[in-house]
Amino acid sequence: MKIYISADIEGVTGVTHWDETIKGKEEYEKYAQQMTLEVKAACEGAINAGVDEIWVKDAHDSGRNIDHNQLPKNTKLIRGWTGHMYSMVEGLDSTFDALLFIGYHSASGTDTNPLSHTMHVSKVNYIKLNGQPLSEFLFHTYIAAYLNVPVVFLSGDLGLCDEANRINSNIVTIPVKEGIGAATISIHPKLAIELIKSGVEESLKKDFSLYKIELPKSFQLEISYRENIDLMKALNYPNIKQIGPKDVSFQTEDYIEVVRAIEFLV
């Protein structure tokens, strides 16, 4: 069995402030280590379930946060960014049996994680798809659905886990923290590791047909920018319409065109 793990940091146990996510800041190393340990736990759970090939995408910021030496030997780690529009799941294709998410967080425009955002924190106020806040989880889950790769597992904040279970209640979710205002209430880091390991093993032993997600028939993408210059640049993209002072929309029936638009507009 061959699986793909995409890992972020804002949904890792305990992470509460932006300084804890930025390489070079005092608290960063502590939480990059916890990110590594949560990914390691996911790998170990996958191996227990019979997985023999694991690809890991370090999908936070520089893409250079995870210590590969701490992961099992049957892992391949994607560090940095190729520039491919699949972004946090670049390299994913139909040869993978499952996609898993570690350390993911709620979308911009939501209040369930003090670090809620979608893609670029400094550039957009929010991104919506079909009228709802678009999380990085949903954005990449739909890429997997397009490729017929089931999404089986998610760990992160409670708000995002609730979103995942609304999409498909069979996805195994491990909420490691809850965001309230600028604070978080987190479970113990060692407990998070234990729950992720057992949860991943459970997710990969279920009938994968239970994880099927149907893509919508059509898509309306809405982006709200922080700065006027980004709005003006966006208006050069084909079929973009301005719908507010700093807001644009884009419509299509092909999800890959949504992915392409976000790559160039965000």
N, C-alpha and C positions, 0 to 999 in steps of 0.2 A: 504494500500500500504506500502511496506517495501523497504527502500532504504539504500544505503551504501555511505558514504562520506569519501574520502581519502584526508587528508590535509597535505600540506607541507608549508614551510615558504619562500623559495627563490623566490616564485612568488607572495608573499603578497605585497600589496601596500607599496611603499617607501623603501623596503628592498634593499640595494645597496652594502653593505660590509659584509664580512664574520663575523666580530665581532658582527653584529646585529643578527646573527643566532645562536650564541654559548652561551649556558647557563653559567651564571657567568660573562659574559662581560657586560660592562657598559650600552650599548644600547639594550641589549637583551630583557629585560622585556617589553620595549615599543612595540617591534615588535611581541613578543609572545602574547601580549594583542591584537594587531591588527589581528593576526592570529585567535585568539579566536573569535573576533567580526565578522570576515568574515565567519567563520564556523557557528556562531550563526545566521547570516543573511541567510545563505543557509538553515539552519534548519527551520527558520521561513517561508521562501519562500516555502519550501516543505510542511509544515503544512497547509499553505494557499491553496496548491494544493490538499489537502486531504490525505497526508501521515500520517500514525499513528504510524509507527515504524521506527526509524532512528538509524543506527549504524555509528559511527564516528571512523575512524582510525587516531590517532595522528601519522603521518608518517614522522616526521622530527627528525633526529639525535637520541636522547635518547628515543623518543616517549613519552616524558613527558613535553609537552609545553602548552597544552590547559587546561584552567580552566573550569572544568565540571560544576561548580556551575553557570556559566553564560549561559549554554545551556538549552534548554527546557527539561522538565521532561521526555519526551518520547524518550530521547536519551540514547544509550549505548556507552560508550567511551572505545576504546581499547588503553590502555597505555602500553608502553614498547614493547618488541618484543618476539614473541613465538618461533622464529627460523624457521617458516614455509616458504617454498620457494615462496609463493605468496607475501611475503614481505610487500609492502605498501598497499596491499589489502588483507592481511591475514584475514581469516574468511569469505571471499566472497564465495558464492555458488549460485546455481540455484534458491534458494528460494527468492532471492532479485529481485525486479522489475526494479531497475535502479542503476547505479553507477555514482557518481559525483566527480569531482576533484576541490579542492580549493587550491590556492597558489602554483600551479605547475610552473615549469620553463623549459627553453630550454635545449636541450641536450648538452653534451660535444662535442666539435668540431664545435659549432655554435657560432655566435657573437651577439645574440639578448638579452642577459642578462649577466651582468658582473659576475654573479654567475652560469653561465651555467655549468652543470655537469651531469653525469649519474651514479647513485649509489654511489660509493666510490671515493671522490675527489682525495685523495692522492695516489690511487693505479693504476688508469687507465688514459691514455691519451684520449681514446675514446672507445665507443662500437658502432659497426655498425650492422645493420640487413638488409640483402639483399642489401648491398652497401650504405645504407643511415644511418646517425647518429641516434642512438636509444635513444629516450627520455624516461624518467621514465613514462611519460604519455602514450606513445605508448606501452611500455613494459607491463604495467598493463591493458591498453585497450584491448590488444590481449588476456590477461588472461580472461577478462570479455567476450570477443567474444567467446572464447573457452567454457565458461560456459553458453552461450546464455543469458547474462545479458547486456542490452543496456547501452552504455555510452551516457548520455544526456546533461551534462553540464561540462564546464571547466572555471575556472578563473585563471589568471596568466599573464605572459608577452606576449606582442604582437606577438613575433616570434612563441611561442608555440601555441597561439590561431590560427594563420595562418596555422600551421601544422595540428591542429585538424580539421579545416574546409576543408583542402585538403583531409583528410581521409574521412570525411562525413560532407558536408556543412550544414546538419540539426542540428548538435551539437550546442547548444547555448553556445557562448563564451563571456566572459567579460574580455577584456584586461585592466588590471589596471595599467600597466606601460610599458614603452619601454626602452630597454637597448641600450646605445650607448657608446662603449668603456668601461671605468670603471664607467660610470655614468648611472643614470636612470632618466627618465621623468615619473613621477607618477601622477595619478589623485588624488583628495583629498580623504583621508581615509573615510570620511563620505559618499562621493559620491560612492566610491567602495562598501560600505556596502549596500547602496540603490540599486545599479545596480545588485549586487549579489542576493539580496533577490528577486527582480522582475524577474531576469533572470532565477533563479531556478524554481520559480513558473511557468513561461512560458514554460520551458523545460519539466516539468512534466505534463503539460496539452496537449502536442502534441501527435500525434499518434506514439506510440513507435516503430512501424514497420519502421518508417522513419530513425531510428538510426542504423539499421542493418549494421554490418561491416563483410565483407567476409575475412577470414584468407587466406594468401597466401598458395599455394599448397606445397611449400617447403621453407626452411629457411637456409640461410647462415649467421652464427654469426661470427663476427670478433672483436677481443679484442686487443687493443694496451696497453701494460703495461709500467709503468714508470721505474720499477726496474727489473734487470735480474733475481733476485730470484723468482719473481712472475711468470715470463715466465717459468722458470724451473719447478716450482710447477704445472703449468697448463699443461705441457707436460705429466703429469701422468694421466690426465683425459682421459677416453676412446674416441677414434676417433678424438682427437685433432691433428691438423697439424700446424707446425710452418711455417709461410709465410713471416716473416721478422725478423730483429734483436730482436725485443721485441713484435712481433705480432703473434697471433694464429687465426685459424679458425676452425669452427665446423659446420657440415651440418646434417640436419635431415628433415623429413617430418612431424614430430609431434611437435607442438609448446610447449607442456609441457616439452619436452626434452631441448628446448631452455631455458625455465624457470629454469629447474633443473641445467643446465650447468652454467648459470649465478650465481645461488646460491652458487655453489662450486668454480667457477673460479674468481668471483669478490667479 
